[in-house]
Structure formats: C-alpha cells, structure tokens
C-alpha cells in the first residue's frame, strides 16, 4: 500500500469492493500509487485526493448504502411477518383453549347420556315404549325418542368436529411456529448484512480527512442537484397536480414535524426513522395504515403517473424499490436518506425514480 493519501483512498475503495463484492464489472478506480522507497517516503508530502478519486469513493458509498437499504427492507419485512405470525399463534392458542373447554363439555354430556341409558336397564327406549298400554303415550314418547336420537347424533357429530378442529389448530400453530423461526433467521441474516455494509461504508469514510469529507459532501450534493435539475428541466412541474387530500395534508404535516431526526435502520419513530418507517408512520398518523416496507408499498398501493402526483403521495426509488420518500409539492420530498443523515428535504428527482404510489387513492 502506498503512503500517499491517493494510495490510501484507492486501496480503501479496492478493499471495500473486495470484501462486499459490490463493485460491478467495468467499474474503474484510480490505480494505486507505486510504493516509494523509504528515503522518498520520509520526505514526500501527502498527495491531495483528486475529485476523481473522491467521486469513486462517493460511488462506492452509494453502493454500500444501497445494499444496506435493501437489507433493511428485508429486515423490516421479516419483523412485520414475525409480528403477524406471533399474533396468529396467540389467536390459535385461544381457539385451542376454547376448543378443549367445549370438548370437555361435550364429553360430559355424552357421558350423562350413556349413564342414563345404563340406568334404564340397557334396553333401547323403543322396547320400553312398546310395553306401554296407552297408545297416545306411546306415540308421544316415540317422538321424544326420535328427538333424543337426533340430539345424540348431533352431540356425537359436534364432538367429532371439535376434535378435528383442535387437531387442525394444533397443525396450524406448528406451521406458524416454523414460519416464525424461519423469519427470525431471515431477520438475523438481514441485520448482519446491514451492519456489514454500514461498517464498510464507515471504514471507507474514515480514511478521509475533514476537508475531504466536506468535499465528498459537496460532490454528493452536486450529484443530487444535477439529477434534480434534469428532472425539473423535463417540465414535470408544469403538469403536476398539487392539491393534496385531507389525509395527504396530515401525512405531510407529520413528516414535516420529523425533520432533523436521525436515520436509523429498522426504526419507526418517534426519535429515529428509516425511509419506510417515516412514510408508514406518517400515513398511519393520517388514519390510513400502509405496508411497512418500501417494496410492499410499491407492490400493494395504487400506482399513480408521476405527472399526476400530489403532496402526500409516495415516490419509490431504485429498480428494486429499496427507497421511498414523501412528495410535499414544488418538486420536493421529505425522506430519511441513510445512516449518518437526518430526515430532510430534497429534490424529488435527485434519485432514480421507479414510480409513485397513492395511499389514499
């Protein structure tokens, strides 16, 4: 590894690429500076990092945080599924308890019926009735016998159904436990992936001096401005319908109140948020619960043409729907960007737009 700053940054980028296997084929980085001789190294001043090298760092950081964002959606989805499965297990447990109580009651009734038959001498009720000297009494009791037979058959049928229901509840509970365990493993794997990507990104940024981190932030802002300018230059604002619904205004107000709060993966507030945690809580506050993850928001909410979006609508970003923001009008969004950042206002076109969804369509 070279001792110059350029060599340090280049090697840091290369190492992170190798460890995370994220560098796409054809991605080029500056070649490492050749290792100087000991005498030259002692006297050489650190070489300033060029904008090209910082741009390579910026691109790599974007990949790392994108992978962390994808893993965060996986984590959130696993957590949401686990909560649902846990609730279903609780409901099944309640059904099993009630089923057992009903089964005990039915068995008690069946036992009483059997005891009554035993006390009658073991003869069928019809045999006893045929010994009667009163025909009307015989007919009346025959009807009662038939009713009793139907009741007994109904009792046995209900007893059988209750037993079958209990067996099915037990099977369903076992299946939910297996799903819950699989979800826990998926959640743990996603958490490990998130932490790995964030750690790699932090390591890469730590190689930069304060002045270089400031220049890197400027490059990030410049890239966002360029994308936003191109989006606005398309004339999109001329066609936008900016009248928000009542629920949309409430959702925007909630999101606005969260400005400045830190990003934290897996968080749903009130102190920290990830991107979909912010949007889902904003719409929940407006009385319209929506899916927890950006990918599910994209799948399950109604799609709206970009030129028809209004404040409160959600803009989904990236081909894999790994990021979401809330449109607030005038070409702006509120979103929770990534680790190390806070909930902020940005240009709606500053990232790659996949599409728009409307929670209250």
NORWOJO-V392546 format. One line per field, one symbol per residue. ss: DSSP state (H for helix, E for strand, - for the rest). phi: phi as a letter, one per 30 degrees, with the letter a starting at -180 (. if undefined). psi: psi as a letter, one per 30 degrees, with the letter a starting at -180 (. if undefined). A space follows every 10 residues. Layout:
BEGIN
ss->???
phi->???
psi->???
END
This chain:
BEGIN
ss->----HHHHHH HHHHHHHHHH ---------- -------HHH HHH------- HHHHHHHHHH HHHHHHHHHH HHHHHHHHHH HHHHHHHHHH HHHHHHHHHH HHHHHHHHHH HHHHHHHHH- ----HHHHHH ----HHHHHH HHHHHHHHHH HHHHHHHHHH HHHHHHHHHH HHHHHHHHHH HHHHHHHHHH HHHHHHHHHH HHHHHH---H HHHHHHHHHH HHHHHHHHHH HHH--HHHH- -----HHHHH HHHHHHH--- -EE----E-- --E-HHHHHH HHHHH----- ---HHHHHHH -EEE-HHH-- ---EEEE--- --EEEEEEE- -EEEEE---- -EEEEEE--- --EEEEEE-- -
phi->.dcdeddddd ddddddeddc hcddejdcbd dededddedd ddcddededd dddddddedd dddddddddd dddddddddd dddddddddd dddddddddd dddddddddd dddddddddd jidddddddd dddcedddde dddddddddd dddddddddd dddddddded dddddddddd dddddddddd dddedddddd dddddddcde dddddddddd dddddddddd ddddidddcd ccdddddddd ddddeddcej dddbdicbid cbbcdddddd ddddddibdb edcddddddc cddbdedcdb ejdccccidc hdbbbcdcjh icbcacdaei bcebcbddcd bdddlbbbdc d
psi->klfleeeeee eeeeeeeeef hfklkfkklk kkkkklleee effklkkkkl eeeeeeeeee eeeefeeeee eeeeeeeeee eeeeeeeeee eeeeeeeeee eeeeeeeeee eeeeeeeefg gfkleeeeef fkfjeeeeee feeeeeeeee eeeeeeeeee eeeeeeeeee eeeeeeeeee eeeeeeeeee eeeeeeeeee eeeefffkle eeeeeeeeee eeeeeeeeee eeffgefffk jgjlleeeee eeeeeeffkf klkkkgkgaf ellaefeeee eefefggikl leleeeeeef lkkkkefgll kflkkkllfg hfkklkkglh gllkljdlkf llklklkfgf ljkeakljeh .
END
